[in-house]
């Protein structure tokens, strides 16, 4: 159940990505956009603000298409994801990622400040606080996720929307993903999704 729920979220974002890409390609009344110089952007994962968290990212894109982004944030893990765990009925999990650090490095195929696809390697370091009222306890653990991320930039002036989907390999690096002997399963492989919004400037 947990994997299906995550895939549904990822599929929704893939559909949004494709929709934005199709809409952008349909804009035939304007001359083709041309990348001009390096850009820097302040960016955020908009989804985090709807799940009790926040997100802040600095994104630098070079004229040759290379980009690197570094960010941080936090969020409450949605209950529909936790309900997929085999022990949810007994544990009634409640979880918060108290801090997450994100590194994204990759390539923008059309360069900075213009519409176009992007592909990147991504790494996420996440610190979890997992609680269970029925089990009468909580635990802290840290996960590291590495994988590939793809998306499409759509610009409206200096503002842009960047929906992405990623597939990562996930490991528990420290702590215990269990409360009083009842484990919470961290999937070894899995998709995730986000919708980034940002404002960029040409350097």
Beta strands, then each sheet from edge to edge (+ up, - down):
strand 1: 39-45
strand 2: 54-61
strand 3: 66-76
strand 4: 94-108
strand 5: 116-132
strand 6: 137-156
strand 7: 159-175
strand 8: 178-179
strand 9: 182-183
strand 10: 189-202
sheet 1: 1+ 2- 3+ 4- 5+ 6- 7+ 10- 1+
sheet 2: 8+ 9-
end
